[in-house]
């Protein structure tokens, strides 16, 4: 069968590449045409547009690149019709992908969505587009089943791809001594800093985390460098603050860390899986106004996936004006010095991981997709 896939970000490229690998196991005649990245290209097929030319985030970047976005739509529509796929598979990236879902349905092409847009957090009206244009939704968080049920839309929960990636991660047996030696780090225990992946995000969050480091001289603070960024952005933000950066080793770093300060997102779930107590730290633009906007628009009680999946506060979330060197430092001190506090958090992690289920997300999804395509 023929599969047209659209992934517009680095995470989508990763998840889609795993899905493609499993689709080839289920369908030996599989052909792929896609918008994605290097990982998808390594699985075979035709890369039509790299996600680096599509990832415009935020109001002003979108406005400045409207002409490019329009060209991307035109190209996707043209190539979709030329390829004549058995199914269009969309991976997250809702602004672009929901429009493509509507286009595909107008032309009689089946639409599957892998990794739901976060419409349960904001822009919940998009659920109407999902119901209208998406034939099958394959979700990765257990709470999404209840969300969609409120709108009388049945979805298929397939587990979480992060579990797969972490279960099979390399260097799981590496020692602390080996890790610090190969990264020219000291022998002090490590506090990992996961300050986000986007330039503006790093600029807002990292200065706070860097200042916290001065409160804990007996620890070394180490940044997990975002693959999309260069060392220069960290040098610009840190100035003379002596904090090391390691790139392409986030899981390795977490594995050797005593605690972590983490920007909200999938990183909170990754940190929980590896068993590192964490403080969730996040800041957006507009100061206190940003808090008001978040309270008005965001429809969920927590900003971290750990707490959302757990349904309660398992990790402390310090958002906006509450994310300061003083508040972050106080919470980190609890994690480092209070054994009961750490243990309670780790017990909460176990509940979250149990709710997610085991590995095999991409395999289950591919099997379901192929079965559905063959029977409908």
C-alpha positions, 0 to 999 in steps of 0.5 A: 500500500501507499502511505503519504505522511506529514511530520512537521517537527523533529519529534514527529520525524522521530515518531514517524520513522519508527512507525514507517519501520513497523509499517514495512514489517506489516506491509512488505509492499509499503511505499512512502512519500512524506514531509519529514526529516532525516530519520524518515528518509533513512527508512526509505521513500521520497522526502518531499520537504524537510521539517526544517523548512516548515517549523515556524513557531509563534505569531511573528515567525508565522506572519513573516513566513506566510508565503513559505507556509502557503507554498508548503500547502500547495506542494503538499496538496499537489504531491498528495494527489499525484501519489494517490495514497491509500491513506494520509498519515498525519503526525501531530503538527495541527496547524498544517495537518488539520488543513491537509486532513480537510483537503484529503477528505474533499478528494476521497483520501482516507486520513489517519492521525498518529499523535493527537494535537494537544487540543485537550489543552487549548483550541478545543474547538479543533475537535470538530475538525478532527471529527469531520476530517479524521477517519482514525485517531491513534493517541499516545496518552491515556487521558485523551480517551476520556477527552474525546469521549466527551465529544462522542469521538472514538479513538485508539490508544496505542501506548506512548512512543517515549516508552519505546525510545527509553526502553531501547536507549543506548548506554544504559549500563554506563557508569558515572565515572565513564560518563563524566570522563568522556564529557570532561566533567567533574566528579561532583553529583549532577543536576541536569538542566533541560531548558527547552529546545527553542531559542526563545524558550532557552533565553527565557528559562535558562537564566533562572536555572543558571542562577540556581546553580550558585546555591548548590556549589557541591553539585555540578549543573549540566545542560542537555543541549537541544539538537536544533541549537548551537553552543553559541546560544548557551554561551550567549545566555550563560555568559561567565556562569560555569555550566557545561553543555552536552549535546545528543546525550539527554538520556545519558545525562539524566541517567547520571543525574541526582535531580533535574530542572526541566522545562515542560513537555515530553522531557518531564515524562522522559525524566520520570521514566529514567527515575530522576526527581525533577522540578518543572520550570516554565516561563512564557512572554508577557510576565504576569499577563502570560499567567492570565492568558494561560489561565484563560486559554489553557483547559488543563489543570497542569502543564507537565505530562507527568501530572496530567497522566497522574491526575494529581501533583506528582512534581512541582510546577513553577510557572511564570512569576513563580519560576524564580531562582528562589522558588526553584532553589527551594524545591530543588533543595527538598528533592536533594535533601529530603529522602521521603520527598524524593521517594514520594515523587518516585512512587508517583512516577511508577503510577504514571509509567503503569498508566502508559503501559509497556513498549511497542507503541509503533508496532501496535499502531502499524498493525492496527493501521494495516488491518484497518486499511485491509478491511475497510 
